């Protein structure tokens, strides 16, 4: 990539005691901007060439970076671009959904090397942890022993307070009460010694978009992920912000008004489960919403759903910008590309008709990652935690 739309990171420190920060900074710059020679890294980061040379040599020796072909044709010695080594780090990402769960094995550059999935009427602890145990063993076995040693952790993307989901998935309160008090780290420790990072599923999707999608283009933005239940996340100063209680960006809980003037949440009026329910009401099989990228058989019912969802997203976008003046709103989700693009275009249009007094309307853009955002974001969590730079470190303390 040419880097023309990638906001730059800077702010290195030359003191020897901060080299870990500088290592993360350079790795983050290479992750965001692609291959670069040490001279460019030093200039952008504000570090001395000697400091950068020492750090790059260490990261290369650690197997995290590889050298590209020398670039000739300029005055002086050929420059050698450095890039992330795809085999330098691996992670496992788990997403837990309303009707299914998935585990992915991801490399340092965000490529999914392998995945396993399962379906169920609704998620319960015993079933989920059995799937995780078997899935981890299956995916880990696909790596050579040397690469297995480079697994850095497990990310788990799950809805906030799973035990409150029972009405939404058709389970009893008693069954879902089993989730209350569950500690993912303790449960996974029964069959894996890898560190476990638990994150809200919509926040995980936001991180996937930020690290591997269009999030590189913006400094501060709000993110909506339209799935069975709409959710979101926020990015401040080039980093996903989770908040003190790890529930920042709970955009699905934004208030709205129902058809009879009653107080509703965004999750109740801008989610795919509403379209699913409508299709079931008219006798159509809604399974294609989840396993197909062609929603044309449902066109008659998709159009009014897009209209309502776009109207609500436009209002929600302005509500978020009343708190923080986000430069952009990104919209992604478990949607076919044509549906997603229509939804974004319609949201832009409805935004023009909103009362924006006292606000700076954000640009509304289409997210890139799509259906796999939650598991990719989950897998990204341990990599981000151990190797990349969090520019919001300390803000949630």
Helices and strands as residue ranges (DSSP letters): G 16-18, H 19-33, E 36-37, H 38-45, H 49-61, E 65-71, E 79-84, E 90-96, E 100-107, E 112-119, H 125-140, H 145-148, E 151-158, G 162-164, H 166-169, H 173-176, G 177-179, H 184-188, E 196-200, H 201-212, G 214-217, E 221-226, E 231-236, E 239-240, G 251-253, E 255-257, E 263-265, H 266-269, H 272-281, H 288-291, G 296-298, H 299-321, E 328-333, H 337-352, E 363-366, G 370-372, H 373-387
